[in-house]
Amino acid sequence: AIDTLLKIMEDERENMIVIVAGYNDLMQNFLDANPGLRSRFSKFIKFLDYSEVELYEIFELYCKQQDYILADGTKQIILDKIRSMKEINMQHFGNARTIRNYFERVISNQANRMVQEYGFSDDNALITITADDL
């Protein structure tokens, strides 16, 4: 595949742009896979991982987009969970993708809690994420 890519990049260099993206270590391995490959890429952009606060803000944005409300006291729990997820699985932590997956699990937890608490007192309970859901 790399040999084919190199040939097309050479033959069509005036008519095409090739963009490759991936995790830093894997991209280095890719670029080292063929002696002529690295020299054909002239621009490199490294995107830094989101901070824990930025990841919380992404979680909060998912909540707003889907009309969920975070109960008081949940921010620190979420921040602690993000920190824990990063520490436990740093090599495979997927930044915003991991937060999206976490948000989906939280929504599932919230739905399960609602089923068990079928006697909820108001409509806000249907859209409120509590510490139990996290």
KAHU-V983294 format. One record per run of one state. SS is the DSSP state (H for helix, E for strand, L for the rest). FROM is the first residue (numbers start at 1). LEN is the number of residues. If there is no record, write none. Layout:
BEGIN
ss = [SS:SS]
from = [FROM:FROM]
len = [LEN:LEN]
END
This chain:
BEGIN
ss = [L:H:L:H:L:H:L:H:L:E:L:H:L:H:L:H:L:H:E:L:H:L]
from = [1:2:12:24:33:38:41:52:66:69:71:74:89:90:93:96:117:124:128:130:131:134]
len = [1:10:12:9:5:3:11:14:3:2:3:15:1:3:3:21:7:4:2:1:3:1]
END
